[in-house]
């Protein structure tokens, strides 16, 4: 019995290792991803200002829709609650589960400025406009600890929501877009199915480029 148990454990470990290896191979076969913090990538140069980067997007992807994104990505749940500290600097947070519950919090001057709820969360009285970010984070910690289905991610809030369309970008819209330090847009000119570019700025200068695209068009 003990020998069979050892054999089963070894077989299971081998199967897991093989699955991870195949997953990595599949990712490399079907997904192309590049990250740059120096040099240039397809017309985008590290160190250039936002105005120049916007002009380059307009040149290569004039129909692009640019969406502000969080400066840092994270997911916090009951499994990694010790990492909740990373959420304190976020301008907006969303706590949700995959049953449709979703609450989006916007912050201004370290206080909740807006609470937006999905229909399944409409009757939940968890957060209130005017509460401090500290109070909100204490409550979030308790919620995540008590409900393993809940997760917390950063969000970017902007009036009107959605993306900034280059073809219809007004002077006011441009000013608002330039106030964000992280952008994402789809570039359809990359074959066969387009690509996604994420651009990150520090002190108004481009500091990181992430390029992602599928290598083949899936049926």
C-alpha positions as CSV (number, residue, x, y, z in Angstrom):
1,X,0.0,0.0,0.0
2,X,2.8,2.4,0.9
3,X,4.6,1.6,-2.4
4,X,1.4,2.3,-4.4
5,X,0.9,5.6,-2.6
6,X,4.5,6.7,-3.5
7,X,3.9,5.7,-7.1
8,X,0.6,7.6,-7.2
9,X,2.2,10.7,-5.8
10,X,5.2,10.5,-8.2
11,X,2.8,10.0,-11.1
12,X,0.7,13.0,-10.0
13,X,3.7,15.2,-9.7
14,X,4.8,14.2,-13.2
15,X,1.4,14.9,-14.6
16,X,1.3,18.4,-13.0
17,X,4.8,19.1,-14.3
18,X,3.9,18.0,-17.8
19,X,0.7,20.1,-17.7
20,X,2.7,23.2,-16.7
21,X,5.3,22.6,-19.4
22,X,2.6,22.1,-22.1
23,X,0.8,25.2,-20.9
24,X,4.1,27.2,-21.3
25,X,4.7,25.8,-24.8
26,X,1.1,26.5,-25.9
27,X,1.5,30.1,-24.6
28,X,4.7,30.6,-26.6
29,X,3.1,29.0,-29.7
30,X,-0.1,30.9,-29.8
31,X,0.7,34.2,-27.9
32,X,3.4,36.8,-28.7
33,X,4.3,39.0,-25.8
34,X,7.0,41.6,-25.4
35,X,7.9,44.0,-22.6
36,X,10.3,47.0,-23.0
37,X,11.7,49.4,-20.5
38,X,14.6,50.6,-22.7
39,X,15.0,51.4,-26.4
40,X,12.0,51.5,-28.8
41,X,9.3,49.3,-30.1
42,X,7.5,49.9,-33.4
43,X,7.7,53.7,-33.3
44,X,7.2,54.0,-29.5
45,X,10.4,55.2,-27.8
46,X,11.1,54.9,-24.1
47,X,11.6,58.3,-22.6
48,X,9.3,60.3,-24.9
49,X,6.5,62.5,-23.6
50,X,2.8,61.8,-23.7
51,X,2.1,64.2,-26.5
52,X,4.7,62.5,-28.8
53,X,3.3,59.0,-27.8
54,X,-0.2,60.2,-28.6
55,X,0.9,61.5,-32.0
56,X,2.5,58.1,-32.7
57,X,-0.7,56.3,-31.8
58,X,-2.6,58.6,-34.1
59,X,-0.1,57.9,-36.9
60,X,-0.2,54.1,-36.7
61,X,-3.7,53.5,-35.2
62,X,-5.9,56.5,-36.0
63,X,-9.0,54.6,-35.1
64,X,-7.7,53.5,-31.7
65,X,-9.7,53.8,-28.5
66,X,-7.4,54.5,-25.6
67,X,-8.5,53.3,-22.2
68,X,-6.8,54.5,-19.0
69,X,-5.7,51.5,-16.9
70,X,-4.4,51.1,-13.3
71,X,-0.7,51.8,-12.9
72,X,-0.3,48.5,-11.1
73,X,-2.3,45.3,-11.5
74,X,-3.1,43.0,-8.6
75,X,-5.8,40.6,-7.3
76,X,-6.3,40.2,-3.6
77,X,-8.5,37.6,-2.1
78,X,-8.7,35.5,1.1
79,X,-5.8,33.5,-0.3
80,X,-3.3,36.4,-0.3
81,X,-4.9,38.8,2.2
82,X,-1.4,39.7,3.5
83,X,-0.9,41.6,0.3
84,X,-3.8,43.9,0.8
85,X,-1.4,46.8,1.4
86,X,-0.9,47.1,-2.4
87,X,-4.5,48.4,-2.7
88,X,-4.0,51.4,-0.5
89,X,-2.6,53.6,-3.3
90,X,-5.3,52.8,-5.9
91,X,-7.5,55.6,-7.1
92,X,-10.4,53.1,-7.4
93,X,-11.2,49.6,-6.3
94,X,-13.6,46.9,-7.3
95,X,-14.7,44.1,-5.0
96,X,-16.6,41.3,-6.8
97,X,-17.3,37.6,-7.3
98,X,-18.2,35.6,-10.3
99,X,-21.9,35.4,-9.3
100,X,-22.4,38.9,-10.5
101,X,-21.8,40.8,-7.3
102,X,-19.7,43.9,-8.0
103,X,-19.1,47.1,-6.0
104,X,-16.8,49.8,-7.5
105,X,-15.3,52.4,-5.2
106,X,-13.8,55.7,-6.3
107,X,-11.6,57.7,-3.9
108,X,-10.8,61.4,-3.7
109,X,-8.7,63.0,-0.9
110,X,-8.6,59.7,0.9
111,X,-12.4,59.4,1.1
112,X,-15.0,57.4,-0.9
113,X,-16.4,59.8,-3.5
114,X,-18.6,57.3,-5.4
115,X,-20.1,53.8,-4.9
116,X,-21.3,51.9,-7.9
117,X,-23.1,48.6,-7.5
118,X,-24.2,45.8,-9.8
119,X,-27.8,44.6,-9.6
120,X,-27.0,41.6,-7.3
121,X,-25.2,44.0,-4.9
122,X,-27.9,46.7,-4.9
123,X,-29.2,45.9,-1.4
124,X,-25.8,45.6,0.2
125,X,-25.0,48.5,2.5
126,X,-21.2,47.8,2.8
127,X,-19.7,51.2,1.8
128,X,-20.8,54.9,2.0
129,X,-19.7,58.1,0.3
130,X,-17.6,60.1,2.7
131,X,-16.0,57.2,4.6
132,X,-12.3,57.3,4.8
133,X,-10.1,55.0,2.7
134,X,-8.8,53.5,5.9
135,X,-12.4,52.6,7.0
136,X,-13.1,51.1,3.6
137,X,-9.9,49.1,3.6
138,X,-10.7,47.7,7.1
139,X,-14.1,46.7,5.8
140,X,-12.6,45.1,2.7
141,X,-10.2,43.1,4.7
142,X,-13.1,41.6,6.8
143,X,-15.2,40.9,3.7
144,X,-12.3,39.1,1.9
145,X,-11.5,37.1,5.1
146,X,-15.1,36.0,5.6
147,X,-16.0,35.2,2.0
148,X,-13.4,33.3,-0.1
149,X,-15.4,34.0,-3.3
150,X,-14.7,37.7,-3.2
151,X,-11.7,39.3,-5.0
152,X,-10.4,42.9,-5.1
153,X,-8.8,44.6,-8.1
154,X,-7.8,48.1,-9.0
155,X,-9.8,50.2,-11.4
156,X,-9.6,53.6,-13.1
157,X,-12.6,55.8,-12.8
158,X,-13.2,58.6,-15.3
159,X,-16.3,60.7,-16.0
160,X,-18.5,59.0,-18.6
161,X,-16.5,55.7,-18.4
162,X,-15.3,53.9,-21.5
163,X,-12.4,54.8,-23.7
164,X,-11.1,57.9,-25.5
165,X,-11.7,57.6,-29.3
166,X,-8.9,59.3,-31.2
167,X,-11.1,60.2,-34.1
168,X,-13.5,62.1,-31.8
169,X,-10.9,63.4,-29.2
170,X,-11.8,66.9,-28.1
171,X,-9.3,69.3,-26.6
172,X,-10.9,68.6,-23.2
173,X,-10.8,64.9,-23.7
174,X,-7.1,65.1,-24.7
175,X,-6.3,67.0,-21.5
176,X,-8.1,64.4,-19.4
177,X,-6.4,61.5,-21.2
178,X,-3.0,63.1,-20.7
179,X,-3.7,63.2,-17.0
180,X,-3.5,59.4,-16.8
181,X,-0.2,57.6,-16.5
182,X,-1.2,54.2,-17.9
183,X,-2.9,53.6,-21.3
184,X,-4.2,50.6,-23.2
185,X,-5.4,50.3,-26.8
186,X,-6.0,47.8,-29.5
187,X,-4.0,48.0,-32.6
188,X,-5.9,46.4,-35.5
189,X,-3.1,46.9,-38.0
190,X,-1.2,43.9,-36.6
191,X,-2.0,40.7,-38.4
192,X,-3.8,38.4,-38.1
193,X,-6.1,39.5,-35.3
194,X,-4.6,42.8,-34.0
195,X,-2.7,43.4,-30.8
196,X,-3.0,45.1,-27.5
197,X,-0.5,47.7,-26.3
198,X,-0.1,48.9,-22.8
199,X,1.9,52.1,-22.2
200,X,3.1,53.2,-18.8
201,X,4.4,56.7,-18.0
202,X,6.4,58.2,-15.1
203,X,6.8,61.9,-14.7
204,X,5.2,62.3,-18.1
205,X,7.7,60.1,-19.9
206,X,7.1,56.7,-21.4
207,X,8.8,54.1,-19.1
208,X,7.3,50.7,-20.1
209,X,5.7,49.2,-23.2
210,X,3.8,45.8,-23.1
211,X,2.8,44.3,-26.5
212,X,0.5,41.3,-26.7
213,X,-1.2,39.5,-29.6
214,X,-2.5,36.1,-30.6
215,X,-0.3,34.4,-33.3
216,X,-3.3,32.8,-35.0
217,X,-7.0,33.6,-35.4
218,X,-9.0,31.1,-33.4
219,X,-12.2,29.7,-34.9
